[in-house]
Amino acid sequence: MQQHIQRNFNSELAQDVGLNSGKYKILTQFVIDKLGNVTDIQIRAPHAKLKKETNRVVNKIPKFTPGKQNNKEVKVKYTLPITFRVE
């Protein structure tokens, strides 16, 4: 998961939107449904363009193996923090 974010997230965008230098965090939460698809994406980011970029990257995540409980596929809520530094 971390490699997918590092390869696909455009960290240069954070420099372009005019954020002050420092460390920032984007909080992403989504549900992996019974079929392994990413659904119900919620993102909290310090800028709208970063939110749009995060949504693009999360939607590119390949299909998961669904979670199981008592041998039945179930939905699983997943939280993915993305931390980056602006110089």
C-alpha positions in Angstrom: 0.0 0.0 0.0 2.8 2.4 1.0 4.7 1.7 -2.2 1.5 2.4 -4.3 1.1 5.8 -2.6 4.8 6.7 -3.0 4.8 5.8 -6.7 1.6 7.5 -7.7 1.1 10.5 -5.3 2.3 13.7 -6.9 4.2 15.3 -3.9 5.3 18.2 -6.1 1.7 19.4 -5.9 2.2 20.3 -2.2 4.9 22.7 -3.2 2.7 24.3 -5.9 -0.3 25.1 -3.8 1.6 27.5 -1.5 1.7 25.6 1.8 4.2 26.8 4.3 7.2 24.6 4.9 6.7 21.8 7.4 5.2 18.4 7.8 1.6 17.8 6.7 -0.8 14.8 7.0 -3.6 13.8 4.7 -6.1 11.5 6.4 -7.9 9.0 4.1 -10.5 6.5 5.2 -12.3 4.0 2.9 -14.2 0.8 3.0 -13.1 -2.4 1.3 -16.4 -4.1 0.4 -17.3 -7.7 0.2 -15.9 -7.9 -3.4 -12.6 -6.3 -2.5 -13.4 -2.9 -4.1 -12.5 0.4 -2.5 -15.7 2.4 -1.6 -16.9 5.2 0.6 -13.7 7.3 0.3 -13.3 10.1 2.8 -10.4 12.5 2.7 -9.2 15.3 5.0 -6.4 17.4 3.4 -4.9 20.8 3.9 -5.8 21.9 0.4 -8.5 21.0 -2.1 -5.9 20.1 -4.9 -4.3 17.7 -2.5 -7.7 16.2 -1.7 -8.3 15.7 -5.4 -4.9 14.1 -5.9 -5.4 11.8 -3.0 -8.8 10.7 -4.4 -7.1 9.9 -7.7 -4.4 7.8 -6.1 -6.8 5.9 -3.8 -9.1 5.1 -6.8 -6.1 3.5 -8.6 -5.5 1.1 -5.7 -5.8 -2.5 -7.1 -8.6 -4.8 -5.9 -8.1 -6.3 -2.5 -8.9 -9.8 -1.2 -12.0 -9.2 0.9 -11.8 -9.5 4.7 -13.4 -12.6 6.2 -15.1 -13.2 9.5 -16.6 -16.7 10.4 -15.8 -17.7 6.8 -18.0 -14.9 5.3 -16.7 -12.0 3.3 -17.2 -8.7 5.3 -16.7 -5.0 4.7 -13.5 -3.6 6.3 -12.9 0.0 7.1 -9.3 1.1 6.4 -7.5 4.3 7.5 -4.6 5.4 5.4 -2.5 8.4 6.6 -0.3 10.1 4.1 2.5 12.2 5.6 4.7 14.5 3.5 7.1 17.4 4.1 7.1 20.7 2.3 10.5 22.4 2.0 
